[in-house]
Amino acid sequence: MKGEARMVFKSRMKWVGLLGLVLSAFSLFVHFLLARYTEDGISDYQSSVTIFSWRPIFENTDLPKTSALHRKLWGPIRRYEPLNPDANPRGYYAATNGYIFVRIQGGFNEIRNSIPDVVVVARLLNATLVIPEIQSTTSSKGISSEFKSFAYLYNEDQFMIALTKDVKIVKTLPKNLKGARRKKEIPMFRVPHSASPYFYLHNVLPVLNKHSVVELVVSDGGCLQAVLPPNLEEYQRLRCRVAFHALRFRQEVQELATRILYRLRAPGRPFIAFDPGMTRDALAYHGCAELFQDVHTELIQHKRSWMRKRGIVKGNLSVDSAKQRLNGSCPLMPEEVGILLRAYGYPSDTIIYVSGGEVFGGQRTLLPLHGMFDNVVDRTSLSTSWELNRIYGREVNIATYIPRIPPFLQEEKKLEEWKTSGPRPRPLPPPPARPKYPYNIQGWWGWVAESDNEPDSTVMELRTNAHKLLWEAIDYVICVEADVFIPGFDRDGKGHPNFASLVMGHRLYQSAASITYRPDRKEIAKLLEETRDHLYRANRTWLTSVRRHLRKSLFDGLTKAYAKSKPLSFLSHPVPECTCLRSNLNETPFPGSSSPSQAQAQAALGHVHHCPAWIENASISRPRDKDNDEEIDEDDSTSSGLFFRPSGGNHEVGGGEINSKEEAQLEDQEELEGAER
């Protein structure tokens, strides 16, 4: 009887288990059906199920894309819609002879600025270019051996194919010249920053003709002057073909950047890309140490002292940072950028992507920005560690130095050594130098007070520097494709255009009509000082001034960039050489006159080329948006004077709202004034 009872019990348990499996499968089936046929459910499901640290928070309804307020915040800018990228060659080149081997030193900005220049130099000297060598990767021990120098960051094959009709490019030197280079028998030039064509034609070319090979060392980013004579305009267009078409990132890097961009756009809303530009080198060069506190000020001053010893900085060691900030020489803090965006009308749930491999001051500097916006993200919150490790390739493990305790000695052995140690007394040997453990080397505070010099980079730091190239490549792709871009600073640690300047130049070439703010830091500093005591509860007049300035920066900023940035870096302002003006088929100007959009574009950018016929034919005529001429009469409640969201209850903000119709009239007046200029 007991055996039969056990069998009955087991059979019942089997039926119970089977029933549980059936119910589980049915439950999953019902959930998938609900997610499949319910739009609201699927959107909530996609936003809640994620393997990343970012979970989108949206409290406001999304603006219709046809609304006037959406056009104000997210564009496009009608004045620049006729502009079209056009960097195709308008001439033909002869054959090449001789070889140029280039070593490029520096970070991402220096590399990207230098490669187009060395291609132009090779074309200017009628020479064959060897794939440039990136020193940041070759000097890094422990990075993956799968990639070699240039291929660690860029796609070699794409680089060579895209420039087939412009310059002859080879991957390595011939065997005989390669051996001569190992023996250091080929002539070498350390090229100065922004060298003129005369330098290459009268100094480098005779040596190239004599030895058939020269080696150039580029260290400051940009080995050819930015503005070339009018008869060399084709070389400027060649720079654009290199920077914007030939330089494609490695496939693994490009794929990860595309995935992060897809995750940013998954919620279905536009986003802002913000580059703080707050690096220790830039802050030290421009004398902005007192904007920080405690050890950060000491670190910046230590770096500035090091720069003064090497002639990089010509000024005094101690600089009035407050005065520098009022002069516009210091970066805009993330808190200040957040205030500007909130004052302009961007709601608190706007997605903001923070780029940059290093934000000096760490996350503490970004806390105010997080307080004003809920969805502040970066590449680490939109990717996993294994995705980042994949782009690094297979890297060897770096053995960290761990000091070992000497083995225990027996008392008898100690006594024997004491007896056989020789005559006494004798002078004691000097004490050994204090060992530098990893936590001393990696932390800045371990050596600031110990030495006036910067410490030598460890193997791990060299590897991290190589990784930063890949991080900034990802940020570069996302910033170029962003709906809105705003820089915190546009200069690096040597006074040259930085990462943000390259992004703004690329956006101007690729999509001139996209919104790219170029705020005047001097004017912004004055505006912030006016309401320093009531910074987070600004009045109506101050909000009007901020909105007017940001709106004007979309137009006047280009004129200032042409005067300030272009003489230092052509890629920061590649117009009008690499841009053509497309006739707007939707506008019918009077005979003998140009369309309003064309007139405004020419007024802002100067003389531009008219697009060839194939671009005109490719442009699609679309009906003119009826809302283009309407005034902005949306209720912009998100742009009140209260920038931090209240914790609860209804808070009145006196004077925070602006009459939308009045603001629209102001903006129309600004556009008319810009067209007249």
Salt bridges, closest charged atoms under 4 A:
GLU59 OE2 - ARG645 NH1 3.74
GLU81 OE1 - ARG622 NH2 3.65
ASP86 OD2 - ARG90 NH2 3.60
ASP117 OD1 - ARG239 NE 2.98
GLU156 OE1 - LYS171 NZ 3.82
ASP157 OD1 - LYS171 NZ 3.53
ASP166 OD1 - ARG241 NH2 3.03
GLU215 OE2 - ARG103 NE 2.56
GLU215 OE1 - ARG181 NE 3.82
ASP220 OD1 - LYS494 NZ 2.71
GLU233 OE2 - ARG90 NH1 3.69
GLU233 OE2 - HIS609 NE2 2.65
GLU234 OE1 - ARG237 NE 3.88
GLU252 OE1 - ARG250 NH1 3.35
ASP281 OD1 - LYS303 NZ 3.50
GLU336 OE2 - ARG325 NH2 3.09
ASP349 OD2 - ARG269 NH1 3.23
ASP374 OD1 - ARG645 NH2 2.73
GLU387 OE2 - ARG259 NE 3.41
GLU387 OE2 - ARG263 NH2 2.81
GLU395 OE1 - ARG463 NH1 3.56
GLU395 OE2 - HIS467 NE2 2.70
GLU450 OE1 - ARG434 NH2 2.74
GLU450 OE2 - LYS436 NZ 2.60
ASP452 OD2 - LYS309 NZ 3.76
GLU454 OE2 - ARG280 NH2 3.17
GLU454 OE2 - HIS302 ND1 3.07
ASP475 OD2 - ARG379 NH1 3.45
ASP483 OD2 - ARG265 NH1 2.95
ASP490 OD2 - ARG491 NH1 3.82
ASP490 OD1 - ARG521 NH1 3.05
ASP520 OD2 - LYS560 NZ 3.01
GLU529 OE2 - ARG325 NH1 2.93
GLU529 OE2 - ARG532 NH2 3.43
ASP556 OD1 - ARG677 NH2 2.81
GLU577 OE1 - LYS566 NZ 2.74
ASP629 OD1 - ARG78 NH1 3.85
ASP629 OD1 - ARG624 NH2 3.47
ASP636 OD2 - LYS72 NZ 3.70
GLU662 OE1 - ARG540 NH2 2.71
GLU663 OE2 - LYS72 NZ 2.72
GLU663 OE1 - ARG547 NH1 3.76
GLU671 OE2 - ARG551 NH2 3.35
